[in-house]
Amino acid sequence: MKPNPNFYMQKINQIVKETEEVGETMNSHYEEIRTLIDEDKIDELTEDKQLETVEVFKKGTAQYRQLLKTLSGLRVPARVMGVHKKMEQAYQSYVDGCQDMIESITNDVDVAAFDAAEQKQDQATDSIALALQKITNSLI
């Protein structure tokens, strides 16, 4: 049986929506650390806030891993198989960047590692968006 392009697009859209929702739950914690780094006040980050942020990031990253598993398990229409694989790779890179960010703040905050993780996530997000656009254009 051939993959259903409409079902596939629905699942892709659901994954994107859920990814955005998970990101929103973590954003305020990210913004707080980013601001402290940018203002050179990272030593003002309390241990409780740091631990809370690590836990929020761990939970969000676990949700991203589940979404990646869903993405990887989709029956992909043949005409978008290559782009889908690129999207999977980009999503994996995004998840890896999230894990890197967790590690950058787990003990002492490693600003260089935090910045590198942020850049990795930004590049992955751009790749995901490009792949999503190509998939959408191919199937509509």
Secondary structure, 3 states (H helix, E strand, C coil): CCCCHHHHHHHHHHHHHHHHHHHHHHHHHHHHHHHHHHCCCHHHCCHHHHHHHHHHHHHHHHHHHHHHHHHHCCCCCHHHHHHHHHHHHHHHHHHHHHHHHHHHHCCCCCHHHHHHHHHHHHHHHHHHHHHHHHHHHHHC
